[in-house]
Amino acid sequence: MKKHMRIGRLLLAVLLLVLAFTGCGKKADSSVKTGIIGAMDEEVASLKAALTGKKMTTVAGMEFCEGKLDGADVVIVQCGIGKVNAGTCAQLLINLFGVDRIINTGVAGSLDAEIDIGDIVVSTDAVQHDFDLTPLGYAMGELPDAGLAMAADPEMRQSAVNAVKECAPDIRVFEGRVCTGDQFIASGEKKAYLVSTYGGKCCEMEGGAIAQVCTLNRIPFVIIRAISDKADDSEEMSYLEFEEAAAYRCAAIVRYMIAH
């Protein structure tokens, strides 16, 4: 019964967001071109459907969809799962499409007991938790070219937080570290390790690679994640049940950011 109530609240919140971002308001600077990356189709499908003047380009097996989203220039792309896909996608957006900033949207597992399914996490920074050069004297997760934690753009962070608060004030939003690795975290032991080692708020499989590429290219970025599961082996783990609704929630927030 409690699980069905949570599903109902999540779907209602998604509907509220969709209604909210279609309202009038000041438009974003049309001179800024934004790249929007999602790992799975559910994370970008609703955004692609809203584009006008679409132009499709396929590179490296990825379909880049250019057009106008509420009057702003965007390129929307499904990168596929994992760090290699995500990093490749981000570099293509920069080199071939000339984006000025990148938003990574999608779902994640919670690493904080206070952050529940349906909540939103906006990145303060990102780490790659599975990167290990410790035998060479580096800290776990430390990248020789980008450091340990790659900071998200402060203005984009604030814009994302504002989008949640303005669209649907009943949705809780948290800011914190995103932990990225080529692993789907579904173990209480692994979850505890990520918390104790990195102090992360959520875990996923793409954001840290996008953060690295953006950092090296000096392109502002932010990662926005809707929580779809608890990243452990508890009975509360509901990834398949919540993934689609959580993805739509994140997409709604991204669209509101673009339009305001």
VEXVEXZA-129874 format. One line per field, with one value per residue (C-alpha): residue in three letters; x, y, z; residue number from 1. Coordinates in steps of 0.02 Angstrom, whole numbers. Each point is the difference from the previous one (the first is absolute). Example, Ala and Ser with C-alpha at 12.3 -4.5 7.8 and 13.67 -1.06 7.14 Angstrom:
BEGIN
kese <- c(ALA, SER) $
X <- c(615, 69) $
Y <- c(-225, 172) $
Z <- c(390, -33) $
zadren <- c(1, 2) $
//
This chain:
BEGIN
kese <- c(MET, LYS, LYS, HIS, MET, ARG, ILE, GLY, ARG, LEU, LEU, LEU, ALA, VAL, LEU, LEU, LEU, VAL, LEU, ALA, PHE, THR, GLY, CYS, GLY, LYS, LYS, ALA, ASP, SER, SER, VAL, LYS, THR, GLY, ILE, ILE, GLY, ALA, MET, ASP, GLU, GLU, VAL, ALA, SER, LEU, LYS, ALA, ALA, LEU, THR, GLY, LYS, LYS, MET, THR, THR, VAL, ALA, GLY, MET, GLU, PHE, CYS, GLU, GLY, LYS, LEU, ASP, GLY, ALA, ASP, VAL, VAL, ILE, VAL, GLN, CYS, GLY, ILE, GLY, LYS, VAL, ASN, ALA, GLY, THR, CYS, ALA, GLN, LEU, LEU, ILE, ASN, LEU, PHE, GLY, VAL, ASP, ARG, ILE, ILE, ASN, THR, GLY, VAL, ALA, GLY, SER, LEU, ASP, ALA, GLU, ILE, ASP, ILE, GLY, ASP, ILE, VAL, VAL, SER, THR, ASP, ALA, VAL, GLN, HIS, ASP, PHE, ASP, LEU, THR, PRO, LEU, GLY, TYR, ALA, MET, GLY, GLU, LEU, PRO, ASP, ALA, GLY, LEU, ALA, MET, ALA, ALA, ASP, PRO, GLU, MET, ARG, GLN, SER, ALA, VAL, ASN, ALA, VAL, LYS, GLU, CYS, ALA, PRO, ASP, ILE, ARG, VAL, PHE, GLU, GLY, ARG, VAL, CYS, THR, GLY, ASP, GLN, PHE, ILE, ALA, SER, GLY, GLU, LYS, LYS, ALA, TYR, LEU, VAL, SER, THR, TYR, GLY, GLY, LYS, CYS, CYS, GLU, MET, GLU, GLY, GLY, ALA, ILE, ALA, GLN, VAL, CYS, THR, LEU, ASN, ARG, ILE, PRO, PHE, VAL, ILE, ILE, ARG, ALA, ILE, SER, ASP, LYS, ALA, ASP, ASP, SER, GLU, GLU, MET, SER, TYR, LEU, GLU, PHE, GLU, GLU, ALA, ALA, ALA, TYR, ARG, CYS, ALA, ALA, ILE, VAL, ARG, TYR, MET, ILE, ALA, HIS) $
X <- c(0, 139, 89, -157, -21, 180, -32, -154, 93, 143, -114, -101, 160, 55, -166, 18, 172, -60, -141, 114, 135, -128, -48, 58, 158, 158, 96, 178, 139, -25, 185, 49, 2, -32, 46, -118, 59, -101, 60, -165, -143, -120, 116, -7, -154, -119, 128, 27, -187, -11, 132, -41, 105, 80, 159, 65, 184, 69, 181, 82, -167, -79, -145, 25, -163, 23, -140, -90, -68, -116, 98, 173, 132, 30, 77, -80, 81, -17, 179, -27, 51, 174, 148, 76, -165, -30, 174, -1, -170, 54, 154, -102, -124, 145, 101, -134, -149, 84, -104, 35, -57, -57, -141, 2, -172, -59, -25, 112, 8, -5, 153, -78, -133, -88, -14, -147, -72, -71, 115, 118, 189, 92, 188, 121, 138, 32, 126, 41, -5, 73, 156, 150, 181, 38, 157, 72, -35, -167, -154, -139, -103, 130, 26, 174, -73, -154, 26, -116, -160, -55, -108, -166, -36, -74, -125, -63, -16, -105, -106, -36, -46, -112, -85, -51, -60, -98, -74, -51, 42, -61, 150, 155, 164, 174, 169, 153, 130, -41, 99, 25, 64, -26, -102, -184, 8, -118, 98, -11, 186, 48, -119, 81, 171, -52, -70, 151, 129, -79, -145, -113, -186, -41, 82, -19, 102, 29, 11, 181, 62, -99, 69, 178, -22, -84, 136, 139, -90, -52, -183, -125, -107, -124, -66, -182, -59, -170, 15, -71, 70, 94, 160, -2, -75, -147, -181, -18, 105, -122, 105, -106, -159, 53, 127, -120, -94, 163, 73, -151, 15, 180, -43, -134, 126, 123, -134, -47, 185, 14, -157, 41) $
Y <- c(0, 122, -38, 37, 165, 47, -41, 110, 146, -18, -3, 148, 100, -40, 64, 160, 29, -26, 124, 125, 10, 35, 164, 169, 82, 85, -95, -58, 89, -63, 30, -143, -174, -139, -182, -118, -178, -147, -180, -82, 40, 36, 138, 101, -57, 133, 137, -57, -4, 184, 59, 108, 12, -169, -53, -176, -49, -172, -12, -147, -88, 146, 102, 186, 97, 188, 126, 128, -41, 139, 121, -52, -91, -176, -165, -150, -172, -171, -52, -177, -73, 19, 118, -30, 36, 154, 72, -29, 82, 154, 26, -16, 130, 119, -33, -32, 98, 144, -6, 131, -105, -177, -67, -184, -64, -169, -114, -57, -102, 89, -7, 103, -68, 169, -4, -109, -67, 145, 133, 102, 16, 145, -22, 108, -105, -175, -138, -162, -124, -146, 92, -72, 60, -24, -106, 157, 112, 72, 1, -121, 83, 134, 37, 62, 128, 57, -37, -93, 102, 100, 149, 37, 177, 103, 94, -159, -82, 144, -2, -185, 23, 147, -103, -131, 128, 100, -148, -108, 60, -166, -88, -7, 54, -34, 63, -109, -113, -121, -163, -78, -171, -138, -98, -9, 16, -123, -48, 72, -31, 93, 141, 20, 6, 139, 101, -22, 27, 138, 72, -17, 40, -114, -126, -26, -47, 152, 168, -10, -32, 147, 105, -49, 46, 165, 42, -32, 104, 137, -25, 31, -149, -64, -174, -20, -167, -62, -140, -164, -122, -11, -75, -150, -173, 55, -34, 184, -17, 42, 49, -81, 64, 181, 27, 65, 120, 64, 29, 103, 102, 44, 43, 120, 90, 15, 75, 128, 48, 27, 107, 116) $
Z <- c(0, 47, -163, -101, 93, -44, -183, 1, 78, -123, -152, 66, 26, -177, -66, 102, -73, -178, 27, 85, -133, -136, 84, -63, 63, -56, -132, 17, -93, -178, -38, 118, -76, 125, -16, 92, 33, 65, 10, -46, -117, 144, 59, -162, -97, 67, -33, -179, -28, 50, -124, -150, -158, 33, -87, 31, -11, 44, 60, 88, 9, 93, -71, 30, -13, -30, 9, 104, 172, 57, -110, 57, -105, 65, -53, 84, -2, 78, 36, 61, 166, 74, 11, -172, -87, 106, -21, -188, -13, 98, -108, -160, 63, 30, -158, -132, 65, 92, 158, 133, 148, 39, 107, 46, 49, 60, 148, 143, 158, 168, 112, 140, 117, -6, -190, -53, -162, -101, 75, -110, 18, -84, -12, 96, -76, -68, 31, -91, 143, -100, -62, 92, -15, 184, -35, -84, 149, -51, 110, -45, -137, -37, -185, -50, -121, 96, 184, 117, -5, -153, 47, -83, -59, 145, -109, -82, 171, 64, -157, 25, 183, -45, -135, 127, 126, -128, -95, 145, 175, 74, -78, 109, -79, 68, -55, 16, -75, -141, 1, -172, -47, -127, 126, 46, 190, 85, 155, 174, 23, -159, 42, 171, -83, -118, 143, 114, -138, -103, 99, -151, -5, -146, -118, -187, -154, -111, 88, 57, -177, -67, 142, -47, -183, 44, 127, -125, -133, 123, -41, 140, 50, 126, 38, 50, 68, 54, 127, -65, 130, 165, -75, 117, 18, 108, -43, -39, -157, -140, -149, -135, 81, 19, -139, -133, 113, 75, -173, -53, 159, -40, -179, 60, 110, -144, -112, 132, 16, -187, -7, 145) $
zadren <- c(1, 2, 3, 4, 5, 6, 7, 8, 9, 10, 11, 12, 13, 14, 15, 16, 17, 18, 19, 20, 21, 22, 23, 24, 25, 26, 27, 28, 29, 30, 31, 32, 33, 34, 35, 36, 37, 38, 39, 40, 41, 42, 43, 44, 45, 46, 47, 48, 49, 50, 51, 52, 53, 54, 55, 56, 57, 58, 59, 60, 61, 62, 63, 64, 65, 66, 67, 68, 69, 70, 71, 72, 73, 74, 75, 76, 77, 78, 79, 80, 81, 82, 83, 84, 85, 86, 87, 88, 89, 90, 91, 92, 93, 94, 95, 96, 97, 98, 99, 100, 101, 102, 103, 104, 105, 106, 107, 108, 109, 110, 111, 112, 113, 114, 115, 116, 117, 118, 119, 120, 121, 122, 123, 124, 125, 126, 127, 128, 129, 130, 131, 132, 133, 134, 135, 136, 137, 138, 139, 140, 141, 142, 143, 144, 145, 146, 147, 148, 149, 150, 151, 152, 153, 154, 155, 156, 157, 158, 159, 160, 161, 162, 163, 164, 165, 166, 167, 168, 169, 170, 171, 172, 173, 174, 175, 176, 177, 178, 179, 180, 181, 182, 183, 184, 185, 186, 187, 188, 189, 190, 191, 192, 193, 194, 195, 196, 197, 198, 199, 200, 201, 202, 203, 204, 205, 206, 207, 208, 209, 210, 211, 212, 213, 214, 215, 216, 217, 218, 219, 220, 221, 222, 223, 224, 225, 226, 227, 228, 229, 230, 231, 232, 233, 234, 235, 236, 237, 238, 239, 240, 241, 242, 243, 244, 245, 246, 247, 248, 249, 250, 251, 252, 253, 254, 255, 256, 257, 258, 259, 260) $
//
